[in-house]
Amino acid sequence: MAQDRLLRPREVAQRLTVSRSTVYRWFWEGKLKGTKLSEGSLRILESSVQGMLEVIW
């Protein structure tokens, strides 16, 4: 099984053409999967971004 890359909110926002605040909101709503590393540090799973791209497009 391939390891899933962790992306910064800025990278996710660019890929999905949305704002960073939208990325954070979608994470907290459960629409994007990821992990909170430390205070204010969030990473999103690349596979979750791919799934969101399929829904959007």
N, C-alpha and C positions, 0 to 999 in steps of 0.2 A: 504494500500500500504506500503510495507516494505521500510525502509530508506536505501539508497545506502551508503556504506562505502566510505570514502575518503582515498586513498592510497598515500604514498610518492613515488616520482619518483624512489627511490632505490628499493622499494618493487615491483613496476610495472616492472622495468628492470629485476629483478630476476624471476618474474612470466613469462615474455615473452622471457627470455634469450636473451636480447639485452642490449646495453649500456644505461647509464642514458642520454647521449646526444641524443640518438635515441628517448627516451621517450619524452624529451623536444621538439625535432623536430616534432614528430608525434602530440604532443599537439598543437604546433603553426600551423601545417598544417591542423588541424581539424580532424585528424584520431583518436585521443583520446579526450574524453570529460573530463573536469575538471574545476578547478577554481584556479585563482591566489590569494593567501591570502594576501601576502604583498611582498615587494621587495625581489625577489629571492625565494619566498616560493610558491610552486605549489602543488596541490593535484589533483589526477586523480580519477574519479568515477570507482568503482569496476566493475559496469555493462559494462562500456566502455572497460575495460581490458578483460572481458569475451567475449565481441563481437569481439575483436581483436584476441583472442585465437581461436575462431571459424573460422576466416578468415585465420589465419596462419596454423592451423592444419586441 
